[in-house]
Amino acid sequence: MPAMKTPVIETLVIGAGELGQTVITGLLEQNPECTRSISVLLRPSSGSTRTDIARQLKQKGLQIVYADLSTETVEDLSALFAKFNTIICCTGFVGGPGTQRKITSAVLKAGVDRYVPWQFGVDYDVVGRGSGQPVFDEQSDVRDMLRGQSATQWIIISTGIFTSFLFEPAFGLVDLQGAKVRALGSWDNRLTVTTSEDIGRLTASILAHKPPIQNEVVYVAGDTFSYAQLAEKMEHYLGRPVIRELWDMDRLRAEVAAHPDDGIRKYRLAFARDTGVAWDKKQTFNALQGIEVTDAMTWLKHQQRHVA
């Protein structure tokens, strides 16, 4: 009697941080029976947090793969990736410059059937190179690599910035305690934001869509608004006027020049534009599919209640 074959693990999620966890949740909600077909790549570590994450993933029935993206070669990663049909990259720029190009090279070398790269952000086709944020240039390189071949199908999911980042004190756009809203470049410039939870759910829905989505940029959005509209939303939320402060291009460029190694200042400059960082919510995948998402103020209210 022939031996039973070991079930094939088909999907690899790279990373189990904020986005990776929500993508995993989305995949499991989409198909609760698929636990044995999902593996998660983690960086080897003896830290308690990493150990806890691995234990939680195993309790869900998921498989764990260990690899350090910053030190593994393209050949090593390619050998690992070749075991999977679908790879979803949920780790951003923590591995340092060149990491996304390395991962993409390994995916293509392995001949993976379908790849969702770490492109959960702005429309890099529109933003292009030279935006002021060097990591954006690398994202454009990844798109060129994917479009320059035909063996691996890809899906790019453009989400705008994570909603949580909009309220990140270090980013400086919204100062809740000081009741202040700052605009980058112009009050008419717009932003698209999406919560990580919605990105996870929508990524799973996009992957499960029939007919299959192939070699496309798919846009999603939890909310799209101008900086002027953001100030109005914050006044309504806080119940009092907010201080409005414009950070114009001269100021943003001067800050980057004075602090060339400050990534946050580079992000501010990169987002100070009227194209490529926002799109009409009505034309997004979630709107066209009738999938409900969380807008920025609803997310903020939930967070404030949770903290309280």
N, C-alpha and C positions, 0 to 999 in steps of 0.2 A: 504493500500500500504506500503510495507516494506521500512524502512529508508535506504537512500543511505549510503553505507559503506565509511568510510574515506580511501583515498588512502594510501597504505602501503609505508612507507619510507624504502627503502631497503638497501641503502648504507650509511655507516657512515665514514666520513673522520675525523680522530683525528688530530686536529691541523690545523692552517691556516697560518703558517709561510712561509718561502721561498719554501719549498717542498710542503706543503699542498695546497698552492695557485696554483702551477703548476699542481698538480694532479687533482684538481678541474677543471682547465682549460682543461686538457686533457680529462677528463670524459665528459665534456660538448661538446667538439669538436667531440668526438667519437659519442655522441648521444645528440644533442641539445634539444631533447624533454624530457630529463630525469631529469630536474631541481627539480621536485616535489619528485623524488625518492632519492635525495641526501640530507643528513644532515651533518652538520659540528659541531664537538665538540670543544668548546672554554672554556678557563678557566675564571671563573667569575671575572670580573674586572670593575672598574668604570673609568679606564683610557681612555683618548680621542682616543688613537691609537686603543685599543681594540673595542671601540664603533664604530669607523670608519670602522674597518674590518667587524664587525657584520652587519652594515648598508649596506656595499657593497655586502656582501653575500646574504642578504635578497633581495636586488634589483635584483639579478640574479635569484631569485625565490627559493633559497636554504633555508633549515630549520636550525635553530640553537639549539644546545643542550649545556647546561652549566654544567661543572663538573671540579673539581680540582683533577687531577690525583695523586697529591702528598698527598692528605688528604683523598680521598675517599677510602673505603675499597674494597676488592675484591668482596664482596657480593653486595655492592652498585653499583659498575661498572657492575657487571654481570647482575643485574636487568635492567640497562640502555641498555647494549649491546644486550640483548635478543630480542629487538625490530627490530634488523637488520639482514639481510641475509649476507651482505658482510661488513667487516670492514677493512679499510686501515689505518694503523698507520703512521702518518707523523710527529710525535713529537719524538725527540730523547732523549737525556739524561738530558734535562733541569729539569726534575722532580726529579733528584737525583738517587743514586744507588738503584736498585731494581724495578724501575718504569716499565721497559720493562717486567720483570718477572710478576709483578702485573697485567699489562694489559693483558698479554697472559693468565694468570690464569683465569682472568675474562672472556675473550673471550671463553675459553674452557668450563668454568663452565656454560656459557650462551648457549652453544650449537650452536654458530654461524656457518652458513654453510661454509663460506669461509673467510680466514683471510690473509691479507698481512701485516706482521709485519714490524717494523722499523729494516730492515736489509739492508738498502740502503748504502752499503759500501763495505768492503772487503769480501773475501771468508773466513768466520769464521771457516768452516770445516778444511781448510788448516792451517790458522793462529793458531787455537786452543787456549787453555788457557796458561797463563803465558807469553803473548807477551810483557808485560811491560805496557799495557793499561788495567786497570781493567774492564772498560766498555766492552771490547772485550770478557772477560770471561762471562759476563752476556748474551751477544749475543749467545754464545755457549750454555748456559743454555736454552735460548728460543728455539733454534733448537732441543735440546733434548726433551723439553716439547711437541713440535709439533709432533715430530716423535714418541713419546711415546703414541700417541692416534690415533684414526681413525675416530672420529665423525666429526671433523672439518677439511675441506680441507684447504691447505695453499699453498701460492706461495711466495717464497723468491726471491727478485730481487737484484742481486749483481751489483753494479754500479761503484765500485771504489770510489775515493773521488770526491766530488763536484768540478767542474772545478774552481769555484770561490775560493775555499779553497787553490788551488795550488798557487794562487797569493796573498793570505792573508799575509800581512806584518808580523803578529805575528807568522805565521807558519815558515817563514824565508827561504823558498826554492828559491823564486825568488824576487830579489831586483831590481825593474825596474829603480828607480832613480840612484842606484849605479851600474847598469849594472853587477849584480852578480847573479850567480846560484850556489846553494849548493846541494850536493848529500848526501843522507842518507845511510850510510853503504858502498856503492860502486857505482862507476859511471855506472856499468853494471846493477845495480838493476833497475827494471821497475815500472812504475805506470800506472794504468788505471784511467782516469778521465771522468766524464760525467756531462753536464750542468744540472741544476735543471729543466730547461724547457724541455729538452729531457727526463729526468727521468719521468716527469709528463706525457708526450705524450706516452712514451713507457709503462708506468704502465697501462694506459688506454687500449693500444693495447693488452697487455698481458692478461688483464682481459677479453677482448672481443674476444680473439682468439678462433677459431673453428678448431678442437675439443678443449674443455676446457683444459687448463693447470692445472694440479692438483698435489699437493705434490711434487713440483720440485723447484730446484734452477735455476733461469733463469739469464743468464749473459747478460749485456748490456755494451756498451762502446762508448764514444764519441771520445776517443783517447787513445792509449797505446804507451808508449815510455820509453826509458831508461833515466837516468839523463844526460848521455852524449848527447843523442839526444835532450833532452830538452835544454841543453846549446846551441846546434847548432841552434835550432829553435829560441831561444832568440837572438842569434847573427844576424840571418837573419831578425828578426822582428825589432831589434834596429838599424841595419845597422852598427854595430861596434862590436869589440871583447867584450866578457864578462869575468869577473873574475870568475874562477872556484874554488870552495872551497869544500873540502871533509870533512864531519862530520862523522868520523869513529865510530865504535861501542864503543870503549873505551870512547870517548868523550861523546857520547849520554848517556851511562850508568852512567857516572860520573855526568852529569847534572841532571839526574833523582834522583840520590842518594842525591845530594846537594839540590834539590828542589822537595821533594817527593809529594808536593801538587799541582805542576804545571802540569795541564792537557796537555798543548801544548807540553811540553818536553816529556811527556809520548807518545803522538801521534808520535812525531819524532822517538822515539825508536821503536814503534810498526811498523812503515812503513819502517824501515831500514832492509829490508829483500828481498830475491829474489823469494819468493813464496807467494801466497795468496793475493797479493795486485794488481796483474796485470794479464790479460789474453788476448789471441789473439783476436783482433777485428773481424777478419774474421769469427770466430765461434760464434759470439754473436747473440742474437735474432734480433737486428736491422739489422745486416748485412744479415742474412739468410732470413729475411722478406723484404729486400730491402728498409728499412726505412732510410731516410737521417738523419744524426745527425751533430752536430756542433763540430769541433775539437777545441783544446785548443787555437791555434793562431787566428782562426776566431773569437772565443768568445772574446779574448783579444782585437782584433782590434775593434770589435763592442763596447766594454766597453769604450775604449779610445775615440772613436768618440762620444759616448754618453756623456762622461764627458766633452769633449771639446765643 
